[in-house]
Amino acid sequence: MLAFKNHHYFIPPQPLSAWMESYSRRQKFRRMARSLLAERDDILSDLGYDRYDLLDALHLPLQSDAMQYLEARRSKRRQQSPAV
């Protein structure tokens, strides 16, 4: 008979409430991003967003905070743009 080897490692699961909170936050972000993506590029630029940053944030894993990513990209762009 073949020996049975258990290759499963114990990974402590997140509490269900933490998972639900991150999922809910991501869904809220998706609704906001979809409404922004419906706008023209010049309006997004006036708001300080970039269409490609929004699309990148939508494809982040669930564990990542998409809003934090978007705000970091927004502040980085602000620092790189020349002062008028």
C-alpha positions in Angstrom: 0.0 0.0 0.0 1.1 3.5 -0.7 2.0 5.7 2.3 -0.3 8.7 2.8 1.6 11.9 3.3 -0.1 15.0 4.5 1.2 18.0 2.6 -1.2 20.5 4.1 0.4 23.1 6.2 -1.5 24.9 9.0 -2.3 28.4 8.1 -4.3 30.2 10.7 -7.5 31.4 9.0 -8.6 35.0 9.2 -11.7 35.5 11.2 -14.8 35.6 9.0 -15.6 39.2 10.0 -12.1 40.4 8.8 -12.6 38.7 5.5 -16.1 40.2 5.1 -14.9 43.6 6.0 -12.1 43.5 3.4 -14.5 42.2 0.8 -17.1 44.9 1.6 -14.4 47.6 1.4 -13.3 46.2 -2.0 -16.8 46.2 -3.3 -17.3 49.8 -2.3 -14.1 50.7 -4.0 -15.2 48.9 -7.2 -18.4 50.8 -7.3 -16.5 54.1 -6.9 -13.9 53.2 -9.5 -16.5 52.2 -12.0 -18.3 55.5 -11.7 -14.9 57.3 -12.1 -14.0 55.2 -15.1 -17.2 56.4 -16.8 -15.9 59.9 -16.7 -13.6 61.5 -19.4 -9.9 61.7 -18.9 -9.8 65.5 -18.3 -12.3 65.2 -15.5 -10.3 62.4 -13.9 -7.2 64.5 -14.2 -9.0 67.4 -12.5 -9.9 65.0 -9.6 -6.2 63.9 -9.5 -6.8 60.4 -10.7 -5.4 58.5 -13.7 -7.4 55.9 -15.6 -4.6 53.4 -15.6 -4.1 53.7 -11.9 -7.8 53.0 -11.4 -7.6 49.9 -13.6 -4.5 48.7 -11.8 -6.2 49.1 -8.4 -9.1 47.1 -9.6 -6.8 44.2 -10.3 -5.1 44.1 -7.0 -5.6 41.0 -4.8 -8.3 41.2 -2.1 -5.8 41.4 0.7 -4.4 44.7 -0.7 -6.1 48.0 0.1 -7.0 49.4 -3.3 -7.8 52.8 -2.0 -4.5 53.1 -0.2 -2.7 52.1 -3.4 -4.7 54.7 -5.4 -4.0 57.5 -2.9 -0.2 56.6 -2.9 -0.2 56.8 -6.7 -2.1 60.1 -6.6 0.3 61.7 -4.2 3.3 60.4 -6.1 2.0 61.9 -9.3 1.4 65.2 -7.4 5.0 65.3 -6.3 6.4 64.5 -9.7 4.3 67.1 -11.6 5.9 70.6 -11.9 4.4 73.3 -9.8 2.4 75.8 -11.9 
